[in-house]
Amino acid sequence: MKNKIKILHLIKSLGRGGAEKLIPETALVHDQSRFEFHCLYFYHQQNNIVDELEAAGIKVHLIPSGNLGLFFQVNKVRSFAKQLGIDIIHAHLPWAGIMARSVGNKLKIPIVYTEHNTWDRYNKVSYWGNRMSFKNQDIAIAVSNEVALSMQLNSMIDPYQRGGRMKIKVIQNGVNTEVFRRMSDVGCRMSDVDSSPDGSRESEEAVSSLDSSLRGGGTTTKQSYSDDTEPTPPLERGEGGISLNLKVKLQIPPNAKVIGIVAVFRDQKRLWIWIDLALKILQKCPETHFILVGDGEWRTRLEKQIEESGKSAHFHLVGVQKQVIPYLSIMDIYLSSSEFEGLPIAMLEAMSCEVPVVATRAGGIGEVIQHGVQGFLSEIDEYQELVEFCVQLINDQDLHQSMSLAARDRVVAHFSMNRMVAELEAVYDSVI
């Protein structure tokens, strides 16, 4: 029997961001009869996605270290890779990329690196460390054309390395469109159960039944975005099994339009602008409600901004949710005010659930959304335009319906997880 190709995913931490969540989601679609996946990380957080990686068949390993301490872990990682017989190291984000190139250089292990952001968004240490070592790898994957251009421009004139042309390939992020489908607003079935109101868990039988109901194509749908988790609203049992009427639980009127986002609450998302846009939309469409799924360093300031507006009843900060499909399924518009992005996975998931997008043209967003087809776009500094776009979608049901269907069609045709994984496997085969 032919030995499996051993892939080592190398990443600094296993928090709840887009780069991290792609590791288990792609693994579940990969041909695991050909590939064996490992993941090595360094910075351990109390709440992470280790369980999701293990559920996806990935063997998870930890070598404790902080940022600067990574420079002293090269020999440990090199020994680790040699001991396991790793065939390819696939690194994500600059710190892990720098580490991988140092390890692979002496072991002659092929190095694949995925870049999730443009280089101007990194601090000076990350930027120069990445640039100085960048050509010591086999192939660099960019999640969008803008990210690819950033890599090309920053490695065009390289005083530290000469010779050897860097191979850059664009592999845009994907989503499992068989799993991410819109559910009924009346009763959203859950494939994964968080805590009930008293903190207890549903029975193992219920969890198993629910998990299989949404595990399309063998893929899990666990979602989470930050380190702090809040329970989902209480579950109800009905004729269709365990169901959740989110609008009732969140005290949203049945016919109210819902605008939402799924994100880590950090600077790049500019969620203070998001709240300001929401308040302006409320002036024109006073029945609208707004839902933010996620958490992060900006939460307290956002809560204060909402409270001071006097419109708290229209805003719903539901915290981190491992299962986001029910939340996406009650959204009518996915609103994004980001300053920069790679290619946001949460947005693709929303589109797969038939949610049109109104967003700034940040990063790969402009490569996905065709203005006026799947949603509307503004320039990054002209975000005030997003208010009128949302109002237009709220008031024009025919336009909303056409954009909803076009959003899913776009993802199915061009941003599926199957397409992404096929391209990744082609890269692995090429470097082997």
C-alpha positions as CSV (number, residue, x, y, z in Angstrom):
1,M,0.0,0.0,0.0
2,K,1.3,3.4,-1.0
3,N,2.3,5.6,1.9
4,K,0.2,8.7,2.5
5,I,1.7,12.2,1.8
6,K,2.2,13.8,5.2
7,I,1.3,17.5,5.4
8,L,2.3,19.6,8.4
9,H,0.2,22.7,8.8
10,L,2.3,25.2,10.7
11,I,0.6,28.2,12.3
12,K,1.4,30.4,15.3
13,S,-1.9,29.9,17.2
14,L,-5.2,28.2,16.8
15,G,-7.5,31.1,17.6
16,R,-10.8,31.6,15.8
17,G,-9.9,33.5,12.7
18,G,-10.4,32.8,9.0
19,A,-6.9,31.4,8.4
20,E,-7.2,28.9,11.2
21,K,-10.7,27.7,10.4
22,L,-9.7,26.8,6.8
23,I,-7.3,24.1,8.1
24,P,-10.0,21.7,9.4
25,E,-12.5,22.7,6.8
26,T,-10.2,21.9,3.9
27,A,-9.0,18.7,5.6
28,L,-12.5,17.3,5.6
29,V,-12.8,17.7,1.9
30,H,-9.2,16.5,1.1
31,D,-8.7,12.9,0.0
32,Q,-7.5,11.5,3.3
33,S,-6.7,8.2,1.7
34,R,-3.8,10.0,0.0
35,F,-2.9,12.7,2.6
36,E,-2.3,12.6,6.3
37,F,-2.6,15.9,8.1
38,H,-0.8,17.3,11.1
39,C,-0.9,20.7,12.7
40,L,1.8,22.3,14.8
41,Y,1.1,25.5,16.7
42,F,3.0,27.5,19.4
43,Y,0.8,30.0,21.2
44,H,-1.9,28.2,23.3
45,Q,-5.1,30.0,24.1
46,Q,-7.7,28.7,26.5
47,N,-10.4,28.6,23.9
48,N,-9.2,27.4,20.5
49,I,-10.2,25.2,17.6
50,V,-8.2,22.1,18.6
51,D,-11.3,20.0,18.9
52,E,-12.4,21.0,15.4
53,L,-9.0,20.0,13.9
54,E,-9.1,16.7,15.7
55,A,-12.7,16.1,14.5
56,A,-11.4,16.7,11.0
57,G,-8.8,13.9,11.3
58,I,-5.9,16.2,11.9
59,K,-3.2,15.3,14.5
60,V,-2.6,18.4,16.6
61,H,0.8,19.2,18.3
62,L,1.9,22.1,20.5
63,I,5.4,23.5,21.1
64,P,4.8,26.4,23.6
65,S,6.3,29.7,22.5
66,G,5.6,33.4,22.0
67,N,6.5,35.5,18.9
68,L,10.2,36.1,19.6
69,G,10.6,32.7,21.1
70,L,9.9,31.1,17.8
71,F,13.4,31.8,16.7
72,F,14.6,29.4,19.4
73,Q,12.2,26.6,18.3
74,V,13.6,26.0,14.9
75,N,15.7,22.9,15.9
76,K,12.7,21.5,17.8
77,V,10.4,21.8,14.8
78,R,13.1,20.5,12.5
79,S,13.5,17.4,14.7
80,F,9.7,17.0,15.0
81,A,9.3,17.1,11.2
82,K,12.1,14.6,10.6
83,Q,10.8,12.3,13.3
84,L,7.2,12.2,11.8
85,G,8.5,11.9,8.2
86,I,6.7,15.1,7.1
87,D,6.6,15.4,3.3
88,I,5.4,19.0,3.0
89,I,5.2,21.9,5.4
90,H,2.3,24.2,4.7
91,A,2.7,27.4,6.7
92,H,0.1,30.1,7.3
93,L,0.8,33.8,8.1
94,P,4.2,35.5,8.5
95,W,5.6,34.1,11.7
96,A,4.9,30.5,10.7
97,G,6.2,31.2,7.2
98,I,9.5,32.5,8.6
99,M,9.8,29.4,10.8
100,A,8.9,27.0,8.0
101,R,11.5,28.4,5.6
102,S,14.2,28.0,8.3
103,V,13.2,24.4,9.0
104,G,12.8,23.3,5.4
105,N,16.0,24.9,4.2
106,K,18.2,22.3,5.9
107,L,15.8,19.3,5.7
108,K,15.0,20.0,2.1
109,I,11.3,19.6,2.8
110,P,9.1,21.4,0.3
111,I,7.5,24.6,1.7
112,V,4.1,25.9,0.8
113,Y,3.1,29.2,2.3
114,T,-0.4,30.8,2.3
115,E,-0.6,34.6,2.5
116,H,-3.9,35.8,3.9
117,N,-3.3,39.6,3.9
118,T,-1.4,42.3,1.9
119,W,2.0,43.0,3.2
120,D,1.4,46.6,4.2
121,R,-0.8,45.4,7.0
122,Y,2.0,43.7,8.9
123,N,4.2,45.3,11.5
124,K,7.8,46.0,10.6
125,V,9.2,42.8,12.3
126,S,6.8,40.6,10.5
127,Y,7.2,42.4,7.2
128,W,11.0,42.3,7.1
129,G,11.2,38.8,8.5
130,N,8.8,37.6,5.8
131,R,10.6,39.5,3.0
132,M,14.1,38.4,4.0
133,S,13.2,34.7,3.9
134,F,10.4,34.8,1.3
135,K,12.3,33.1,-1.6
136,N,13.3,30.1,0.5
137,Q,10.1,28.3,-0.2
138,D,8.6,26.3,-3.2
139,I,5.4,28.1,-3.7
140,A,3.4,31.0,-2.2
141,I,-0.4,30.9,-2.3
142,A,-2.4,34.1,-2.3
143,V,-6.0,34.1,-1.2
144,S,-6.8,36.9,-3.6
145,N,-5.3,38.7,-6.6
146,E,-4.7,41.8,-4.4
147,V,-2.7,39.7,-2.0
148,A,-0.7,38.2,-4.9
149,L,0.1,41.6,-6.3
150,S,1.3,42.7,-2.8
151,M,3.7,39.7,-2.7
152,Q,5.0,40.4,-6.2
153,L,5.6,44.1,-5.5
154,N,7.4,43.5,-2.2
155,S,9.6,40.7,-3.5
156,M,10.4,42.3,-6.9
157,I,13.6,44.0,-5.6
158,D,15.2,41.8,-3.0
159,P,18.6,42.8,-1.7
160,Y,18.8,39.7,0.5
161,Q,18.2,36.9,-2.0
162,R,19.2,36.7,-5.6
163,G,18.2,34.3,-8.3
164,G,15.3,31.9,-8.4
165,R,11.9,33.2,-9.4
166,M,9.3,33.0,-6.8
167,K,6.2,30.9,-7.7
168,I,3.0,32.6,-6.7
169,K,-0.4,31.0,-7.2
170,V,-3.8,32.5,-6.4
171,I,-6.1,30.1,-4.7
172,Q,-9.2,32.0,-3.6
173,N,-10.9,30.8,-0.4
174,G,-13.8,28.5,-0.7
175,V,-16.9,27.4,1.3
176,N,-18.8,24.1,1.5
177,T,-21.9,25.0,-0.4
178,E,-23.6,21.8,0.4
179,V,-23.4,22.6,4.1
180,F,-24.0,26.4,4.0
181,R,-27.6,26.6,2.8
182,R,-30.2,29.0,3.9
183,M,-32.7,27.6,6.4
184,S,-36.2,28.7,7.1
185,D,-36.5,31.9,9.3
186,V,-39.3,30.2,11.2
187,G,-37.3,27.2,12.4
188,C,-33.5,26.9,11.9
189,R,-32.3,23.4,12.5
190,M,-29.0,23.1,14.4
191,S,-26.2,20.8,13.4
192,D,-24.2,21.6,16.5
193,V,-25.6,22.4,19.9
194,D,-24.1,24.9,22.3
195,S,-25.1,25.3,25.9
196,S,-28.7,25.4,27.0
197,P,-29.8,28.3,29.3
198,D,-28.7,26.5,32.5
199,G,-25.3,25.7,30.9
200,S,-26.1,22.0,30.4
201,R,-25.5,20.1,27.2
202,E,-28.1,18.4,25.0
203,S,-27.9,14.6,25.0
204,E,-25.2,12.9,23.0
205,E,-28.0,11.3,20.9
206,A,-29.4,14.8,20.0
207,V,-26.0,16.1,19.1
208,S,-25.3,13.1,16.9
209,S,-28.6,13.4,15.1
210,L,-28.2,17.1,14.6
211,D,-24.6,16.8,13.5
212,S,-25.5,14.3,10.8
213,S,-28.4,16.5,9.5
214,L,-26.0,19.1,8.3
215,R,-22.8,17.2,7.7
216,G,-23.1,17.5,3.9
217,G,-20.3,15.8,2.0
218,G,-18.7,14.7,5.3
219,T,-18.0,18.2,6.3
220,T,-18.4,19.7,9.8
221,T,-20.0,23.1,10.2
222,K,-18.5,24.3,13.4
223,Q,-17.8,28.0,13.3
224,S,-16.1,30.3,15.9
225,Y,-14.3,33.5,15.7
226,S,-12.8,34.6,19.0
227,D,-11.7,33.4,22.4
228,D,-14.9,34.1,24.4
229,T,-18.0,32.0,23.8
230,E,-21.6,32.8,24.7
231,P,-24.3,30.2,24.6
232,T,-26.8,30.1,21.8
233,P,-30.4,30.9,22.7
234,P,-32.6,28.1,24.1
235,L,-33.6,25.2,21.9
236,E,-37.1,24.3,21.0
237,R,-38.5,20.9,20.0
238,G,-41.0,20.8,17.2
239,E,-42.4,18.5,14.6
240,G,-39.2,19.0,12.6
241,G,-36.9,17.9,15.5
242,I,-34.8,20.4,17.4
243,S,-35.4,23.8,15.9
244,L,-34.6,27.4,16.9
245,N,-36.7,30.4,16.1
246,L,-34.0,32.9,16.4
247,K,-36.1,35.9,15.7
248,V,-38.4,35.1,18.6
249,K,-35.5,34.3,20.9
250,L,-33.7,37.5,20.0
251,Q,-36.9,39.5,20.2
252,I,-36.8,40.5,16.6
253,P,-40.3,41.1,15.0
254,P,-41.1,38.3,12.4
255,N,-41.2,40.7,9.5
256,A,-38.3,42.9,10.5
257,K,-35.3,43.1,8.1
258,V,-32.1,41.9,9.6
259,I,-28.6,43.2,8.7
260,G,-25.7,41.3,10.1
261,I,-22.0,40.4,10.1
262,V,-19.8,37.5,11.4
263,A,-16.4,38.8,12.5
264,V,-13.7,39.1,15.0
265,F,-14.2,42.5,16.6
266,R,-10.8,44.0,15.7
267,D,-9.6,47.2,14.1
268,Q,-9.6,46.1,10.5
269,K,-13.3,45.5,10.6
270,R,-14.0,49.1,11.6
271,L,-17.1,48.0,13.5
272,W,-17.6,51.4,15.1
273,I,-18.3,52.6,11.5
274,W,-20.6,49.6,11.1
275,I,-22.6,50.7,14.1
276,D,-22.7,54.3,12.8
277,L,-24.0,53.1,9.4
278,A,-26.6,51.0,11.2
279,L,-27.9,54.0,13.1
280,K,-28.2,56.0,9.8
281,I,-30.1,53.1,8.3
282,L,-32.4,53.1,11.3
283,Q,-33.3,56.7,10.6
284,K,-34.7,55.7,7.1
285,C,-35.9,52.1,7.9
286,P,-36.8,52.3,11.6
287,E,-37.9,48.6,11.8
288,T,-34.5,47.2,10.9
289,H,-32.6,45.0,13.3
290,F,-28.8,44.4,13.4
291,I,-27.0,41.3,14.5
292,L,-23.2,40.9,15.2
293,V,-21.9,37.4,15.6
294,G,-18.4,37.2,17.1
295,D,-16.3,38.9,19.8
296,G,-13.0,40.6,20.4
297,E,-11.2,43.6,21.8
298,W,-13.7,46.1,20.5
299,R,-16.8,44.6,22.1
300,T,-17.0,46.9,25.2
301,R,-16.6,50.0,23.1
302,L,-19.2,48.9,20.6
303,E,-21.7,48.1,23.4
304,K,-21.1,51.6,24.8
305,Q,-21.6,53.2,21.4
306,I,-24.9,51.3,21.0
307,E,-26.1,52.2,24.5
308,E,-25.4,55.9,24.0
309,S,-27.4,55.8,20.8
310,G,-30.6,54.9,22.6
311,K,-31.3,52.1,20.1
312,S,-30.1,49.1,22.0
313,A,-33.3,47.2,21.3
314,H,-32.3,47.0,17.6
315,F,-28.9,45.6,18.1
316,H,-28.1,42.0,19.0
317,L,-24.5,41.0,20.0
318,V,-24.7,37.3,20.3
319,G,-21.1,36.4,20.9
320,V,-19.1,33.6,19.3
321,Q,-21.2,30.8,17.8
322,K,-19.9,27.5,16.8
323,Q,-22.8,27.1,14.4
324,V,-23.4,30.3,12.4
325,I,-25.8,28.9,9.8
326,P,-29.0,29.8,11.8
327,Y,-27.7,33.3,12.3
328,L,-26.8,33.8,8.6
329,S,-30.3,32.4,7.7
330,I,-32.1,35.2,9.5
331,M,-29.9,37.9,7.8
332,D,-31.3,39.8,4.9
333,I,-28.1,41.8,4.2
334,Y,-24.5,41.1,5.1
335,L,-22.9,44.4,5.8
336,S,-19.1,44.9,5.9
337,S,-17.2,48.1,6.6
338,S,-13.7,46.7,6.6
339,E,-10.6,48.7,5.9
340,F,-8.7,45.7,4.6
341,E,-9.3,42.0,4.0
342,G,-7.8,39.0,2.4
343,L,-10.9,37.2,1.2
344,P,-13.4,36.9,4.1
345,I,-14.7,33.4,4.5
346,A,-17.7,34.5,6.6
347,M,-18.9,36.6,3.7
348,L,-18.7,33.7,1.4
349,E,-20.6,31.6,3.9
350,A,-23.3,34.3,4.0
351,M,-23.5,34.4,0.2
352,S,-23.9,30.6,0.2
353,C,-26.9,31.1,2.5
354,E,-28.4,33.5,0.0
355,V,-27.5,36.7,1.8
356,P,-26.6,39.6,-0.6
357,V,-23.5,41.7,0.5
358,V,-23.2,45.4,1.0
359,A,-19.5,46.2,1.6
360,T,-16.4,48.3,1.1
361,R,-14.2,47.2,-1.8
362,A,-11.6,45.8,0.6
363,G,-9.1,43.2,-0.5
364,G,-10.7,40.2,-2.2
365,I,-14.3,41.4,-1.6
366,G,-14.1,43.3,-4.9
367,E,-13.0,40.1,-6.6
368,V,-16.1,38.2,-5.4
369,I,-19.0,40.8,-5.5
370,Q,-20.0,42.2,-8.8
371,H,-21.5,45.6,-8.0
372,G,-25.3,45.5,-8.6
373,V,-25.4,41.7,-9.1
374,Q,-24.7,40.0,-5.7
375,G,-24.8,43.2,-3.7
376,F,-23.3,46.6,-3.7
377,L,-19.8,48.0,-3.2
378,S,-18.3,51.3,-2.1
379,E,-14.7,52.5,-2.1
380,I,-13.0,51.9,1.3
381,D,-13.1,55.6,2.3
382,E,-16.6,56.2,0.8
383,Y,-18.4,53.8,3.2
384,Q,-21.2,56.3,3.8
385,E,-22.6,55.1,0.5
386,L,-23.4,51.8,2.1
387,V,-26.4,53.3,3.9
388,E,-28.3,54.0,0.7
389,F,-27.4,50.6,-0.7
390,C,-28.9,48.9,2.3
391,V,-32.0,51.1,2.2
392,Q,-32.5,50.2,-1.5
393,L,-32.3,46.5,-0.8
394,I,-34.7,46.8,2.2
395,N,-37.3,48.6,0.1
396,D,-37.0,46.7,-3.1
397,Q,-38.0,43.1,-2.5
398,D,-37.6,42.0,-6.2
399,L,-34.0,43.4,-6.2
400,H,-33.3,41.7,-2.9
401,Q,-34.6,38.4,-4.2
402,S,-32.5,38.5,-7.4
403,M,-29.3,39.4,-5.5
404,S,-29.9,36.7,-2.9
405,L,-30.0,34.0,-5.6
406,A,-27.1,35.6,-7.5
407,A,-25.0,35.5,-4.3
408,R,-25.4,31.8,-3.8
409,D,-24.9,31.1,-7.5
410,R,-21.7,33.1,-7.5
411,V,-20.2,31.1,-4.6
412,V,-21.3,27.7,-6.1
413,A,-19.8,28.5,-9.4
414,H,-16.5,30.1,-8.4
415,F,-15.8,29.8,-4.6
416,S,-16.7,26.2,-3.6
417,M,-14.6,24.3,-1.1
418,N,-14.2,21.4,-3.6
419,R,-12.6,23.8,-6.1
420,M,-10.2,25.2,-3.5
421,V,-9.2,21.7,-2.2
422,A,-8.6,20.4,-5.8
423,E,-6.2,23.4,-6.4
424,L,-4.4,22.8,-3.1
425,E,-3.9,19.1,-3.9
426,A,-2.5,20.1,-7.3
427,V,0.0,22.3,-5.4
428,Y,1.0,19.5,-3.1
429,D,1.5,17.1,-6.0
430,S,3.6,19.7,-7.8
431,V,6.0,20.3,-5.0
432,I,6.3,16.5,-4.2
